[in-house]
């Protein structure tokens, strides 16, 4: 190719890149209609993405899904047929207030299983390297064990997350119910009372109720939004509380009395949970007493006598 023509093409390419970069810069970028009317439609400015909490679909799962999309799809299908339990997974994800789907959770299980398989096989292979012999059977067994451990470990982690959230909700529930009862007694409507309580409190219950209020502001009836929250949660006292709130709103029954009764019921549930935990701890405390302290005490009591009998026998 002619050097002058090649130089012209390179110059044209560089000039085009500079023009595109300058046009895409904020001073020269054309303002879209959406950007013009967005400040007048939103109630509050959107938060910074740098401050947003990572979601379930964050990296590395989104990256893995984009890179290994077809393969992950087939593995998710196989895992779904082998493991099952879609209804249980969907119920626990709903109880967490998570927008993730069952398919996304299965993708996480596949990623965890892949990591467990690689980690188990690599660990067994590295332990065999100093001996100069790597057993392929052991490596395969460790890989299979890693796959099972990864799948079950992700499921166990989901269960633990749900348990921690339920414990936090039980702790927050009486205070939230009392605040709501006080707001209603002061003369506020249910929607305003819920909004006030959500502004004053922070926690899992406030987040769920705030989501229901957001749907109400978007046009959904309050009773429908609250019923959705009651159906999605896995905490029975909170579900009964929300259903009682819905019934009180629909039928016009005294709402403050219902809220106080619900708060008393939750406190009784907390007392029963403490008594049950105390009973379990009492049984677990007997294990070191019976298997450690008592044998040592008996040994100290019998050893002098055994020593005396031995000396007399000689």
C-alpha positions as protocol buffer text, in pm:
chain_id: "A"
residue {
  index: 1
  type: UNK
  ca { x: 0 y: 0 z: 0 }
}
residue {
  index: 2
  type: UNK
  ca { x: 112 y: 354 z: -76 }
}
residue {
  index: 3
  type: UNK
  ca { x: 269 y: 510 z: 239 }
}
residue {
  index: 4
  type: UNK
  ca { x: 86 y: 835 z: 184 }
}
residue {
  index: 5
  type: UNK
  ca { x: -249 y: 653 z: 158 }
}
residue {
  index: 6
  type: UNK
  ca { x: -172 y: 452 z: 473 }
}
residue {
  index: 7
  type: UNK
  ca { x: -84 y: 770 z: 660 }
}
residue {
  index: 8
  type: UNK
  ca { x: -406 y: 932 z: 541 }
}
residue {
  index: 9
  type: UNK
  ca { x: -614 y: 636 z: 665 }
}
residue {
  index: 10
  type: UNK
  ca { x: -438 y: 638 z: 1002 }
}
residue {
  index: 11
  type: UNK
  ca { x: -489 y: 1012 z: 1034 }
}
residue {
  index: 12
  type: UNK
  ca { x: -856 y: 979 z: 942 }
}
residue {
  index: 13
  type: UNK
  ca { x: -903 y: 704 z: 1201 }
}
residue {
  index: 14
  type: UNK
  ca { x: -732 y: 911 z: 1472 }
}
residue {
  index: 15
  type: UNK
  ca { x: -936 y: 1218 z: 1381 }
}
residue {
  index: 16
  type: UNK
  ca { x: -1260 y: 1019 z: 1391 }
}
residue {
  index: 17
  type: UNK
  ca { x: -1170 y: 886 z: 1737 }
}
residue {
  index: 18
  type: UNK
  ca { x: -1098 y: 1235 z: 1865 }
}
residue {
  index: 19
  type: UNK
  ca { x: -1428 y: 1366 z: 1727 }
}
residue {
  index: 20
  type: UNK
  ca { x: -1625 y: 1080 z: 1883 }
}
residue {
  index: 21
  type: UNK
  ca { x: -1451 y: 1128 z: 2220 }
}
residue {
  index: 22
  type: UNK
  ca { x: -1516 y: 1502 z: 2219 }
}
residue {
  index: 23
  type: UNK
  ca { x: -1881 y: 1458 z: 2118 }
}
residue {
  index: 24
  type: UNK
  ca { x: -1931 y: 1203 z: 2396 }
}
residue {
  index: 25
  type: UNK
  ca { x: -1780 y: 1430 z: 2662 }
}
residue {
  index: 26
  type: UNK
  ca { x: -2036 y: 1597 z: 2898 }
}
residue {
  index: 27
  type: UNK
  ca { x: -1997 y: 1953 z: 2758 }
}
residue {
  index: 28
  type: UNK
  ca { x: -2071 y: 1834 z: 2402 }
}
residue {
  index: 29
  type: UNK
  ca { x: -2302 y: 1541 z: 2479 }
}
residue {
  index: 30
  type: UNK
  ca { x: -2663 y: 1603 z: 2366 }
}
residue {
  index: 31
  type: UNK
  ca { x: -2914 y: 1608 z: 2651 }
}
residue {
  index: 32
  type: UNK
  ca { x: -3186 y: 1347 z: 2615 }
}
residue {
  index: 33
  type: UNK
  ca { x: -3552 y: 1413 z: 2685 }
}
residue {
  index: 34
  type: UNK
  ca { x: -3546 y: 1158 z: 2967 }
}
residue {
  index: 35
  type: UNK
  ca { x: -3265 y: 1346 z: 3140 }
}
residue {
  index: 36
  type: UNK
  ca { x: -3453 y: 1674 z: 3105 }
}
residue {
  index: 37
  type: UNK
  ca { x: -3781 y: 1564 z: 3265 }
}
residue {
  index: 38
  type: UNK
  ca { x: -3639 y: 1314 z: 3518 }
}
residue {
  index: 39
  type: UNK
  ca { x: -3572 y: 1575 z: 3794 }
}
residue {
  index: 40
  type: UNK
  ca { x: -3937 y: 1684 z: 3782 }
}
residue {
  index: 41
  type: UNK
  ca { x: -4083 y: 1333 z: 3803 }
}
residue {
  index: 42
  type: UNK
  ca { x: -3884 y: 1170 z: 4086 }
}
residue {
  index: 43
  type: UNK
  ca { x: -3969 y: 1234 z: 4452 }
}
residue {
  index: 44
  type: UNK
  ca { x: -3606 y: 1212 z: 4561 }
}
residue {
  index: 45
  type: UNK
  ca { x: -3282 y: 1214 z: 4364 }
}
residue {
  index: 46
  type: UNK
  ca { x: -3148 y: 866 z: 4290 }
}
residue {
  index: 47
  type: UNK
  ca { x: -2872 y: 754 z: 4526 }
}
residue {
  index: 48
  type: UNK
  ca { x: -2520 y: 714 z: 4403 }
}
residue {
  index: 49
  type: UNK
  ca { x: -2437 y: 373 z: 4263 }
}
residue {
  index: 50
  type: UNK
  ca { x: -2112 y: 384 z: 4457 }
}
residue {
  index: 51
  type: UNK
  ca { x: -2313 y: 372 z: 4781 }
}
residue {
  index: 52
  type: UNK
  ca { x: -2554 y: 102 z: 4668 }
}
residue {
  index: 53
  type: UNK
  ca { x: -2527 y: -240 z: 4827 }
}
residue {
  index: 54
  type: UNK
  ca { x: -2422 y: -521 z: 4593 }
}
residue {
  index: 55
  type: UNK
  ca { x: -2706 y: -741 z: 4478 }
}
residue {
  index: 56
  type: UNK
  ca { x: -2716 y: -1114 z: 4429 }
}
residue {
  index: 57
  type: UNK
  ca { x: -2648 y: -1071 z: 4059 }
}
residue {
  index: 58
  type: UNK
  ca { x: -2328 y: -874 z: 4121 }
}
residue {
  index: 59
  type: UNK
  ca { x: -1987 y: -993 z: 4015 }
}
residue {
  index: 60
  type: UNK
  ca { x: -1853 y: -1256 z: 3986 }
}
residue {
  index: 61
  type: UNK
  ca { x: -2186 y: -1421 z: 3909 }
}
residue {
  index: 62
  type: UNK
  ca { x: -2291 y: -1178 z: 3637 }
}
residue {
  index: 63
  type: UNK
  ca { x: -1950 y: -1209 z: 3471 }
}
residue {
  index: 64
  type: UNK
  ca { x: -1964 y: -1588 z: 3491 }
}
residue {
  index: 65
  type: UNK
  ca { x: -2314 y: -1586 z: 3349 }
}
residue {
  index: 66
  type: UNK
  ca { x: -2214 y: -1368 z: 3055 }
}
residue {
  index: 67
  type: UNK
  ca { x: -1901 y: -1565 z: 2976 }
}
residue {
  index: 68
  type: UNK
  ca { x: -2033 y: -1917 z: 3033 }
}
residue {
  index: 69
  type: UNK
  ca { x: -2401 y: -1852 z: 2961 }
}
residue {
  index: 70
  type: UNK
  ca { x: -2500 y: -2168 z: 2769 }
}
residue {
  index: 71
  type: UNK
  ca { x: -2290 y: -2399 z: 2986 }
}
residue {
  index: 72
  type: UNK
  ca { x: -2429 y: -2245 z: 3305 }
}
residue {
  index: 73
  type: UNK
  ca { x: -2781 y: -2283 z: 3169 }
}
residue {
  index: 74
  type: UNK
  ca { x: -2732 y: -2655 z: 3113 }
}
residue {
  index: 75
  type: UNK
  ca { x: -2571 y: -2701 z: 3455 }
}
residue {
  index: 76
  type: UNK
  ca { x: -2856 y: -2511 z: 3622 }
}
residue {
  index: 77
  type: UNK
  ca { x: -3106 y: -2741 z: 3452 }
}
residue {
  index: 78
  type: UNK
  ca { x: -2920 y: -3050 z: 3569 }
}
residue {
  index: 79
  type: UNK
  ca { x: -2895 y: -2913 z: 3922 }
}
residue {
  index: 80
  type: UNK
  ca { x: -3265 y: -2831 z: 3925 }
}
residue {
  index: 81
  type: UNK
  ca { x: -3355 y: -3186 z: 3825 }
}
residue {
  index: 82
  type: UNK
  ca { x: -3117 y: -3343 z: 4076 }
}
residue {
  index: 83
  type: UNK
  ca { x: -3165 y: -3120 z: 4380 }
}
residue {
  index: 84
  type: UNK
  ca { x: -3519 y: -2989 z: 4336 }
}
residue {
  index: 85
  type: UNK
  ca { x: -3679 y: -2786 z: 4614 }
}
residue {
  index: 86
  type: UNK
  ca { x: -3776 y: -2492 z: 4395 }
}
residue {
  index: 87
  type: UNK
  ca { x: -4069 y: -2399 z: 4619 }
}
residue {
  index: 88
  type: UNK
  ca { x: -3847 y: -2397 z: 4929 }
}
residue {
  index: 89
  type: UNK
  ca { x: -3582 y: -2183 z: 4761 }
}
residue {
  index: 90
  type: UNK
  ca { x: -3846 y: -1939 z: 4633 }
}
residue {
  index: 91
  type: UNK
  ca { x: -4000 y: -1915 z: 4981 }
}
residue {
  index: 92
  type: UNK
  ca { x: -3664 y: -1845 z: 5146 }
}
residue {
  index: 93
  type: UNK
  ca { x: -3566 y: -1588 z: 4884 }
}
residue {
  index: 94
  type: UNK
  ca { x: -3902 y: -1417 z: 4938 }
}
residue {
  index: 95
  type: UNK
  ca { x: -3849 y: -1429 z: 5313 }
}
residue {
  index: 96
  type: UNK
  ca { x: -3518 y: -1248 z: 5267 }
}
residue {
  index: 97
  type: UNK
  ca { x: -3695 y: -975 z: 5072 }
}
residue {
  index: 98
  type: UNK
  ca { x: -3463 y: -1052 z: 4786 }
}
residue {
  index: 99
  type: UNK
  ca { x: -3548 y: -977 z: 4426 }
}
residue {
  index: 100
  type: UNK
  ca { x: -3330 y: -1262 z: 4303 }
}
residue {
  index: 101
  type: UNK
  ca { x: -3494 y: -1548 z: 4117 }
}
residue {
  index: 102
  type: UNK
  ca { x: -3453 y: -1920 z: 4167 }
}
residue {
  index: 103
  type: UNK
  ca { x: -3249 y: -1938 z: 3847 }
}
residue {
  index: 104
  type: UNK
  ca { x: -3000 y: -1682 z: 3980 }
}
residue {
  index: 105
  type: UNK
  ca { x: -2970 y: -1879 z: 4302 }
}
residue {
  index: 106
  type: UNK
  ca { x: -2903 y: -2195 z: 4101 }
}
residue {
  index: 107
  type: UNK
  ca { x: -2632 y: -2010 z: 3910 }
}
residue {
  index: 108
  type: UNK
  ca { x: -2470 y: -1923 z: 4243 }
}
residue {
  index: 109
  type: UNK
  ca { x: -2491 y: -2288 z: 4345 }
}
residue {
  index: 110
  type: UNK
  ca { x: -2320 y: -2390 z: 4021 }
}
residue {
  index: 111
  type: UNK
  ca { x: -2042 y: -2136 z: 4083 }
}
residue {
  index: 112
  type: UNK
  ca { x: -2000 y: -2258 z: 4440 }
}
residue {
  index: 113
  type: UNK
  ca { x: -1996 y: -2620 z: 4320 }
}
residue {
  index: 114
  type: UNK
  ca { x: -1729 y: -2536 z: 4060 }
}
residue {
  index: 115
  type: UNK
  ca { x: -1516 y: -2368 z: 4324 }
}
residue {
  index: 116
  type: UNK
  ca { x: -1561 y: -2662 z: 4562 }
}
residue {
  index: 117
  type: UNK
  ca { x: -1470 y: -2910 z: 4290 }
}
residue {
  index: 118
  type: UNK
  ca { x: -1155 y: -2719 z: 4194 }
}
residue {
  index: 119
  type: UNK
  ca { x: -1056 y: -2661 z: 4556 }
}
residue {
  index: 120
  type: UNK
  ca { x: -1108 y: -3023 z: 4664 }
}
residue {
  index: 121
  type: UNK
  ca { x: -922 y: -3168 z: 4368 }
}
residue {
  index: 122
  type: UNK
  ca { x: -636 y: -2920 z: 4403 }
}
residue {
  index: 123
  type: UNK
  ca { x: -604 y: -2985 z: 4776 }
}
residue {
  index: 124
  type: UNK
  ca { x: -580 y: -3362 z: 4734 }
}
residue {
  index: 125
  type: UNK
  ca { x: -340 y: -3325 z: 4442 }
}
residue {
  index: 126
  type: UNK
  ca { x: -111 y: -3095 z: 4641 }
}
residue {
  index: 127
  type: UNK
  ca { x: -105 y: -3335 z: 4936 }
}
residue {
  index: 128
  type: UNK
  ca { x: 12 y: -3611 z: 4700 }
}
residue {
  index: 129
  type: UNK
  ca { x: 288 y: -3408 z: 4535 }
}
residue {
  index: 130
  type: UNK
  ca { x: 540 y: -3440 z: 4826 }
}
residue {
  index: 131
  type: UNK
  ca { x: 506 y: -3820 z: 4807 }
}
residue {
  index: 132
  type: UNK
  ca { x: 565 y: -3813 z: 4435 }
}
residue {
  index: 133
  type: UNK
  ca { x: 239 y: -3991 z: 4362 }
}
residue {
  index: 134
  type: UNK
  ca { x: -104 y: -3841 z: 4296 }
}
residue {
  index: 135
  type: UNK
  ca { x: -396 y: -4081 z: 4324 }
}
residue {
  index: 136
  type: UNK
  ca { x: -648 y: -4002 z: 4049 }
}
residue {
  index: 137
  type: UNK
  ca { x: -927 y: -4184 z: 4234 }
}
residue {
  index: 138
  type: UNK
  ca { x: -880 y: -3969 z: 4543 }
}
residue {
  index: 139
  type: UNK
  ca { x: -867 y: -3657 z: 4331 }
}
residue {
  index: 140
  type: UNK
  ca { x: -1194 y: -3753 z: 4161 }
}
residue {
  index: 141
  type: UNK
  ca { x: -1358 y: -3836 z: 4494 }
}
residue {
  index: 142
  type: UNK
  ca { x: -1242 y: -3503 z: 4638 }
}
residue {
  index: 143
  type: UNK
  ca { x: -1380 y: -3322 z: 4334 }
}
residue {
  index: 144
  type: UNK
  ca { x: -1719 y: -3491 z: 4373 }
}
residue {
  index: 145
  type: UNK
  ca { x: -1717 y: -3411 z: 4744 }
}
residue {
  index: 146
  type: UNK
  ca { x: -1635 y: -3050 z: 4663 }
}
residue {
  index: 147
  type: UNK
  ca { x: -1930 y: -3029 z: 4424 }
}
residue {
  index: 148
  type: UNK
  ca { x: -2169 y: -3165 z: 4686 }
}
residue {
  index: 149
  type: UNK
  ca { x: -2020 y: -2938 z: 4954 }
}
residue {
  index: 150
  type: UNK
  ca { x: -2055 y: -2633 z: 4728 }
}
residue {
  index: 151
  type: UNK
  ca { x: -2420 y: -2699 z: 4645 }
}
residue {
  index: 152
  type: UNK
  ca { x: -2518 y: -2777 z: 5003 }
}
residue {
  index: 153
  type: UNK
  ca { x: -2303 y: -2493 z: 5139 }
}
residue {
  index: 154
  type: UNK
  ca { x: -2484 y: -2230 z: 4932 }
}
residue {
  index: 155
  type: UNK
  ca { x: -2820 y: -2370 z: 5042 }
}
residue {
  index: 156
  type: UNK
  ca { x: -2706 y: -2370 z: 5405 }
}
residue {
  index: 157
  type: UNK
  ca { x: -2589 y: -2010 z: 5375 }
}
residue {
  index: 158
  type: UNK
  ca { x: -2929 y: -1906 z: 5242 }
}
residue {
  index: 159
  type: UNK
  ca { x: -3097 y: -2077 z: 5538 }
}
residue {
  index: 160
  type: UNK
  ca { x: -2863 y: -1906 z: 5783 }
}
residue {
  index: 161
  type: UNK
  ca { x: -2930 y: -1567 z: 5625 }
}
residue {
  index: 162
  type: UNK
  ca { x: -3303 y: -1624 z: 5662 }
}
residue {
  index: 163
  type: UNK
  ca { x: -3266 y: -1734 z: 6026 }
}
residue {
  index: 164
  type: UNK
  ca { x: -3062 y: -1423 z: 6112 }
}
residue {
  index: 165
  type: UNK
  ca { x: -3316 y: -1201 z: 5941 }
}
residue {
  index: 166
  type: UNK
  ca { x: -3606 y: -1363 z: 6128 }
}
residue {
  index: 167
  type: UNK
  ca { x: -3427 y: -1317 z: 6460 }
}
residue {
  index: 168
  type: UNK
  ca { x: -3368 y: -949 z: 6380 }
}
residue {
  index: 169
  type: UNK
  ca { x: -3734 y: -908 z: 6282 }
}
residue {
  index: 170
  type: UNK
  ca { x: -3854 y: -1068 z: 6606 }
}
residue {
  index: 171
  type: UNK
  ca { x: -3632 y: -829 z: 6800 }
}
residue {
  index: 172
  type: UNK
  ca { x: -3761 y: -524 z: 6614 }
}
residue {
  index: 173
  type: UNK
  ca { x: -4125 y: -626 z: 6602 }
}
residue {
  index: 174
  type: UNK
  ca { x: -4255 y: -519 z: 6950 }
}
residue {
  index: 175
  type: UNK
  ca { x: -4096 y: -173 z: 6926 }
}
residue {
  index: 176
  type: UNK
  ca { x: -4234 y: -118 z: 6578 }
}
residue {
  index: 177
  type: UNK
  ca { x: -4584 y: -231 z: 6680 }
}
residue {
  index: 178
  type: UNK
  ca { x: -4582 y: -1 z: 6984 }
}
residue {
  index: 179
  type: UNK
  ca { x: -4467 y: 297 z: 6776 }
}
residue {
  index: 180
  type: UNK
  ca { x: -4738 y: 225 z: 6520 }
}
residue {
  index: 181
  type: UNK
  ca { x: -5001 y: 199 z: 6794 }
}
residue {
  index: 182
  type: UNK
  ca { x: -4889 y: 532 z: 6942 }
}
residue {
  index: 183
  type: UNK
  ca { x: -4907 y: 699 z: 6601 }
}
residue {
  index: 184
  type: UNK
  ca { x: -5258 y: 565 z: 6541 }
}
residue {
  index: 185
  type: UNK
  ca { x: -5374 y: 671 z: 6887 }
}
residue {
  index: 186
  type: UNK
  ca { x: -5236 y: 1019 z: 6818 }
}
residue {
  index: 187
  type: UNK
  ca { x: -5480 y: 1047 z: 6529 }
}
residue {
  index: 188
  type: UNK
  ca { x: -5277 y: 958 z: 6223 }
}
residue {
  index: 189
  type: UNK
  ca { x: -5415 y: 746 z: 5942 }
}
residue {
  index: 190
  type: UNK
  ca { x: -5263 y: 397 z: 5889 }
}
residue {
  index: 191
  type: UNK
  ca { x: -5062 y: 507 z: 5584 }
}
residue {
  index: 192
  type: UNK
  ca { x: -4917 y: 813 z: 5761 }
}
residue {
  index: 193
  type: UNK
  ca { x: -4846 y: 608 z: 6074 }
}
residue {
  index: 194
  type: UNK
  ca { x: -4660 y: 347 z: 5873 }
}
residue {
  index: 195
  type: UNK
  ca { x: -4461 y: 617 z: 5692 }
}
residue {
  index: 196
  type: UNK
  ca { x: -4367 y: 780 z: 6024 }
}
residue {
  index: 197
  type: UNK
  ca { x: -4257 y: 450 z: 6178 }
}
residue {
  index: 198
  type: UNK
  ca { x: -4049 y: 364 z: 5870 }
}
residue {
  index: 199
  type: UNK
  ca { x: -3876 y: 702 z: 5891 }
}
residue {
  index: 200
  type: UNK
  ca { x: -3799 y: 666 z: 6261 }
}
residue {
  index: 201
  type: UNK
  ca { x: -3680 y: 304 z: 6259 }
}
residue {
  index: 202
  type: UNK
  ca { x: -3418 y: 109 z: 6072 }
}
residue {
  index: 203
  type: UNK
  ca { x: -3427 y: -264 z: 6018 }
}
residue {
  index: 204
  type: UNK
  ca { x: -3576 y: -550 z: 5823 }
}
residue {
  index: 205
  type: UNK
  ca { x: -3938 y: -484 z: 5921 }
}
residue {
  index: 206
  type: UNK
  ca { x: -3911 y: -117 z: 5835 }
}
residue {
  index: 207
  type: UNK
  ca { x: -3760 y: -207 z: 5498 }
}
residue {
  index: 208
  type: UNK
  ca { x: -4047 y: -444 z: 5414 }
}
residue {
  index: 209
  type: UNK
  ca { x: -4313 y: -194 z: 5521 }
}
residue {
  index: 210
  type: UNK
  ca { x: -4134 y: 85 z: 5335 }
}
residue {
  index: 211
  type: UNK
  ca { x: -4144 y: -129 z: 5021 }
}
residue {
  index: 212
  type: UNK
  ca { x: -4520 y: -174 z: 5067 }
}
residue {
  index: 213
  type: UNK
  ca { x: -4562 y: 202 z: 5108 }
}
residue {
  index: 214
  type: UNK
  ca { x: -4359 y: 263 z: 4792 }
}
residue {
  index: 215
  type: UNK
  ca { x: -4596 y: 35 z: 4601 }
}
residue {
  index: 216
  type: UNK
  ca { x: -4890 y: 221 z: 4756 }
}
residue {
  index: 217
  type: UNK
  ca { x: -4752 y: 554 z: 4635 }
}
residue {
  index: 218
  type: UNK
  ca { x: -4713 y: 399 z: 4290 }
}
residue {
  index: 219
  type: UNK
  ca { x: -5088 y: 326 z: 4277 }
}
residue {
  index: 220
  type: UNK
  ca { x: -5129 y: -16 z: 4439 }
}
residue {
  index: 221
  type: UNK
  ca { x: -5400 y: -33 z: 4708 }
}
residue {
  index: 222
  type: UNK
  ca { x: -5256 y: -47 z: 5057 }
}
residue {
  index: 223
  type: UNK
  ca { x: -5436 y: -368 z: 5148 }
}
residue {
  index: 224
  type: UNK
  ca { x: -5297 y: -540 z: 4837 }
}
residue {
  index: 225
  type: UNK
  ca { x: -4942 y: -425 z: 4909 }
}
residue {
  index: 226
  type: UNK
  ca { x: -4965 y: -538 z: 5272 }
}
residue {
  index: 227
  type: UNK
  ca { x: -5112 y: -874 z: 5170 }
}
residue {
  index: 228
  type: UNK
  ca { x: -4817 y: -926 z: 4936 }
}
residue {
  index: 229
  type: UNK
  ca { x: -4578 y: -857 z: 5225 }
}
residue {
  index: 230
  type: UNK
  ca { x: -4767 y: -1106 z: 5445 }
}
residue {
  index: 231
  type: UNK
  ca { x: -4755 y: -1375 z: 5176 }
}
residue {
  index: 232
  type: UNK
  ca { x: -4386 y: -1324 z: 5105 }
}
residue {
  index: 233
  type: UNK
  ca { x: -4258 y: -1327 z: 5463 }
}
residue {
  index: 234
  type: UNK
  ca { x: -4166 y: -1649 z: 5641 }
}
residue {
  index: 235
  type: UNK
  ca { x: -4215 y: -1508 z: 5992 }
}
residue {
  index: 236
  type: UNK
  ca { x: -4558 y: -1614 z: 6113 }
}
residue {
  index: 237
  type: UNK
  ca { x: -4603 y: -1342 z: 6381 }
}
residue {
  index: 238
  type: UNK
  ca { x: -4524 y: -1070 z: 6129 }
}
residue {
  index: 239
  type: UNK
  ca { x: -4761 y: -1228 z: 5875 }
}
residue {
  index: 240
  type: UNK
  ca { x: -5041 y: -1233 z: 6137 }
}
residue {
  index: 241
  type: UNK
  ca { x: -4959 y: -874 z: 6229 }
}
residue {
  index: 242
  type: UNK
  ca { x: -4986 y: -754 z: 5870 }
}
residue {
  index: 243
  type: UNK
  ca { x: -5305 y: -953 z: 5810 }
}
residue {
  index: 244
  type: UNK
  ca { x: -5458 y: -807 z: 6126 }
}
residue {
  index: 245
  type: UNK
  ca { x: -5358 y: -462 z: 6003 }
}
residue {
  index: 246
  type: UNK
  ca { x: -5528 y: -530 z: 5670 }
}
residue {
  index: 247
  type: UNK
  ca { x: -5847 y: -654 z: 5837 }
}
residue {
  index: 248
  type: UNK
  ca { x: -5854 y: -351 z: 6067 }
}
residue {
  index: 249
  type: UNK
  ca { x: -5814 y: -116 z: 5770 }
}
residue {
  index: 250
  type: UNK
  ca { x: -6081 y: -291 z: 5562 }
}
residue {
  index: 251
  type: UNK
  ca { x: -6343 y: -329 z: 5838 }
}
residue {
  index: 252
  type: UNK
  ca { x: -6270 y: -17 z: 6037 }
}
residue {
  index: 253
  type: UNK
  ca { x: -6201 y: -196 z: 6366 }
}
residue {
  index: 254
  type: UNK
  ca { x: -5994 y: -19 z: 6638 }
}
residue {
  index: 255
  type: UNK
  ca { x: -5643 y: -41 z: 6501 }
}
residue {
  index: 256
  type: UNK
  ca { x: -5457 y: 58 z: 6817 }
}
residue {
  index: 257
  type: UNK
  ca { x: -5600 y: -234 z: 7016 }
}
residue {
  index: 258
  type: UNK
  ca { x: -5503 y: -477 z: 6741 }
}
residue {
  index: 259
  type: UNK
  ca { x: -5147 y: -343 z: 6731 }
}
residue {
  index: 260
  type: UNK
  ca { x: -5106 y: -359 z: 7109 }
}
residue {
  index: 261
  type: UNK
  ca { x: -5234 y: -718 z: 7115 }
}
residue {
  index: 262
  type: UNK
  ca { x: -4991 y: -813 z: 6839 }
}
residue {
  index: 263
  type: UNK
  ca { x: -4701 y: -655 z: 7031 }
}
residue {
  index: 264
  type: UNK
  ca { x: -4796 y: -850 z: 7345 }
}
residue {
  index: 265
  type: UNK
  ca { x: -4812 y: -1174 z: 7144 }
}
residue {
  index: 266
  type: UNK
  ca { x: -4466 y: -1114 z: 6998 }
}
residue {
  index: 267
  type: UNK
  ca { x: -4320 y: -1047 z: 7343 }
}
residue {
  index: 268
  type: UNK
  ca { x: -4470 y: -1374 z: 7465 }
}
residue {
  index: 269
  type: UNK
  ca { x: -4315 y: -1552 z: 7167 }
}
residue {
  index: 270
  type: UNK
  ca { x: -3979 y: -1400 z: 7261 }
}
residue {
  index: 271
  type: UNK
  ca { x: -4016 y: -1518 z: 7621 }
}
residue {
  index: 272
  type: UNK
  ca { x: -4097 y: -1872 z: 7506 }
}
residue {
  index: 273
  type: UNK
  ca { x: -3798 y: -1868 z: 7271 }
}
residue {
  index: 274
  type: UNK
  ca { x: -3572 y: -1763 z: 7561 }
}
residue {
  index: 275
  type: UNK
  ca { x: -3708 y: -2043 z: 7781 }
}
residue {
  index: 276
  type: UNK
  ca { x: -3654 y: -2298 z: 7503 }
}
residue {
  index: 277
  type: UNK
  ca { x: -3301 y: -2171 z: 7443 }
}
residue {
  index: 278
  type: UNK
  ca { x: -3232 y: -2191 z: 7816 }
}
residue {
  index: 279
  type: UNK
  ca { x: -3352 y: -2552 z: 7824 }
}
residue {
  index: 280
  type: UNK
  ca { x: -3128 y: -2644 z: 7533 }
}
residue {
  index: 281
  type: UNK
  ca { x: -2830 y: -2471 z: 7691 }
}
residue {
  index: 282
  type: UNK
  ca { x: -2893 y: -2653 z: 8017 }
}
residue {
  index: 283
  type: UNK
  ca { x: -2871 y: -2987 z: 7841 }
}
residue {
  index: 284
  type: UNK
  ca { x: -2559 y: -2884 z: 7651 }
}
residue {
  index: 285
  type: UNK
  ca { x: -2397 y: -2766 z: 7976 }
}
residue {
  index: 286
  type: UNK
  ca { x: -2436 y: -3116 z: 8117 }
}
residue {
  index: 287
  type: UNK
  ca { x: -2204 y: -3259 z: 7850 }
}
residue {
  index: 288
  type: UNK
  ca { x: -1876 y: -3116 z: 7990 }
}
residue {
  index: 289
  type: UNK
  ca { x: -1994 y: -3189 z: 8346 }
}
residue {
  index: 290
  type: UNK
  ca { x: -2069 y: -3555 z: 8275 }
}
residue {
  index: 291
  type: UNK
  ca { x: -1783 y: -3633 z: 8038 }
}
residue {
  index: 292
  type: UNK
  ca { x: -1504 y: -3408 z: 8174 }
}
residue {
  index: 293
  type: UNK
  ca { x: -1553 y: -3278 z: 8526 }
}
residue {
  index: 294
  type: UNK
  ca { x: -1720 y: -3586 z: 8677 }
}
residue {
  index: 295
  type: UNK
  ca { x: -1458 y: -3839 z: 8550 }
}
residue {
  index: 296
  type: UNK
  ca { x: -1174 y: -3619 z: 8674 }
}
residue {
  index: 297
  type: UNK
  ca { x: -1343 y: -3584 z: 9013 }
}
residue {
  index: 298
  type: UNK
  ca { x: -1391 y: -3961 z: 9040 }
}
residue {
  index: 299
  type: UNK
  ca { x: -1030 y: -4017 z: 8937 }
}
residue {
  index: 300
  type: UNK
  ca { x: -903 y: -3779 z: 9205 }
}
residue {
  index: 301
  type: UNK
  ca { x: -1124 y: -3951 z: 9465 }
}
residue {
  index: 302
  type: UNK
  ca { x: -1025 y: -4308 z: 9376 }
}
residue {
  index: 303
  type: UNK
  ca { x: -656 y: -4263 z: 9294 }
}
residue {
  index: 304
  type: UNK
  ca { x: -529 y: -4242 z: 9656 }
}
residue {
  index: 305
  type: UNK
  ca { x: -724 y: -4555 z: 9750 }
}
residue {
  index: 306
  type: UNK
  ca { x: -594 y: -4743 z: 9446 }
}
residue {
  index: 307
  type: UNK
  ca { x: -240 y: -4633 z: 9530 }
}
residue {
  index: 308
  type: UNK
  ca { x: -280 y: -4754 z: 9891 }
}
residue {
  index: 309
  type: UNK
  ca { x: -422 y: -5089 z: 9782 }
}
residue {
  index: 310
  type: UNK
  ca { x: -135 y: -5134 z: 9537 }
}
residue {
  index: 311
  type: UNK
  ca { x: 125 y: -5063 z: 9806 }
}
residue {
  index: 312
  type: UNK
  ca { x: -42 y: -5302 z: 10051 }
}
residue {
  index: 313
  type: UNK
  ca { x: -56 y: -5576 z: 9788 }
}
residue {
  index: 314
  type: UNK
  ca { x: 319 y: -5551 z: 9742 }
}
